[in-house]
Amino acid sequence: MKDETIVLHAGHRRDDSTTSVAVPIYQTTSYQFDSTEHASKLFSLQELGNIYTRIMNPTCSVLEERMTKLEGGAAAMALSSGQAASAIAVQNICHAGDNFVSSTDLYGGTWNLFSNTFKEMGIECRFVDPAKPEEFENAIDENTRCIYAETLPNPKLQVFPIGEVAKIGNSHNVPLIVDNTAAPYISKPIQHGANIVVYSTTKYIGGHGVSIGGLIIDGGNFDWAAAGDRFKMLNTPDASYHGAIWTEAAKPLGPIAYILRARVILLRDLGSAMSPFNAFTFIQGLETLPLRMERHCENAKKVAEFLEKNEKVSRVIYPSLMEEEYFSRAKKYLENGFGALLGFELKDGVEAGKKFIDNLKLFYHVANIGDARSLAIHPSSTTHSQLSEKEQLSTGVTPGYVRLSIGIEHIDDILEDLDQALSNS
């Protein structure tokens, strides 16, 4: 099936008990076992099935299956937030004393998770400039467990060289984890060599701004067993699950050792489960994702071209307007449009940024992205954005920087609001 069909039909045709076409909300904690033998098979992983909603749920399973097929992966796991997805994606294979290599171009919340919270857990994050892919290889050693990056990093918006870095990782038996939150449908990281994909479903997957959630998709394309001692947590007996060796336990189920461990160990123990109701809302959003992304990208490109001509704007940050190196990379990895996020620099700095935001009438001033509505924020004037000089350089957040998340409203209304806000700034 093509993407537009997958988001409507994968994982569910009708509910067997009621013949409902819409995916039901299975608002339950527990599931009746058929017999003691059935329960034993479920707990021993001889077969997959529902045990407890903290571990899996039928409504969440439909979302997981649709996203798995959309990304071309092997299996997926729904989580309570995108932040939980980022954390568990790394924690699943990275323990105290280990390290991982990350692109410097990250969402601020992820930067803090990696540089501070993980540090407190004894996990070292080595930040590398993605403009120099060879630096990823220089940062890898025998204790490196993964590489992490964002396809379209918010707010810098320079597309990550997925294929080049995936090749480096593969040569060292190190998987590449890619956060594709800002580029669903328009980019397929697994097809370009990534091994694991992470999402905040809060953003474009939902598109409605009513629920918080996250997803991890296992590409099924990394040979954990062949990597041997680099991944002892997958290749040696796990005391947390009766001595299971995950690369062996997963064999009857498919190439899902990574996501299987994440589900029955970390999701079970940490409890960051997506609620069935939130999964239902994300399924509603997912059904229109391809259509929405087409309009998002079309509108954003027109906004970027409009801003480029405005005398109060010194620079527009959008993939289609970047210098040749970054534009070529964007064309290679963003196959169905350049995304809905853009940034621009106001010549008069912080005060101009504040005035612009306060003068907007259609745009919402929020900390979110990926809504069907147009959104705006001036990071330098928000209390939560207290970035160091190093962080400013890596993220692209400077005093006059404004970030826009362009919605699917009529383009004339979007441009009119931007024009009046700039004129009065």
Salt bridges, closest charged atoms under 4 A:
ASP3 OD2 - LYS188 NZ 2.85
ASP34 OD2 - HIS38 ND1 3.74
GLU37 OE2 - LYS41 NZ 3.63
GLU47 OE2 - HIS38 NE2 3.79
GLU64 OE2 - ARG263 NH2 3.20
ASP98 OD1 - ARG145 NH2 3.24
ASP105 OD1 - LYS156 NZ 3.52
GLU124 OE2 - ARG126 NE 3.20
GLU135 OE2 - LYS132 NZ 3.99
GLU137 OE2 - HIS172 NE2 2.94
ASP141 OD2 - ARG126 NH2 2.89
GLU164 OE2 - LYS332 NZ 3.86
ASP238 OD2 - ARG261 NE 3.33
GLU248 OE2 - LYS251 NZ 3.32
ASP269 OD1 - ARG268 NE 2.69
GLU287 OE2 - ARG66 NH1 3.81
GLU298 OE2 - LYS302 NZ 3.47
GLU305 OE2 - LYS301 NZ 2.87
GLU325 OE2 - ARG329 NH2 3.59
GLU335 OE2 - HIS192 NE2 2.70
GLU345 OE1 - ARG315 NH2 3.71
GLU351 OE2 - LYS354 NZ 3.80
ASP371 OD1 - ARG373 NH1 2.58
ASP412 OD2 - HIS410 ND1 3.82
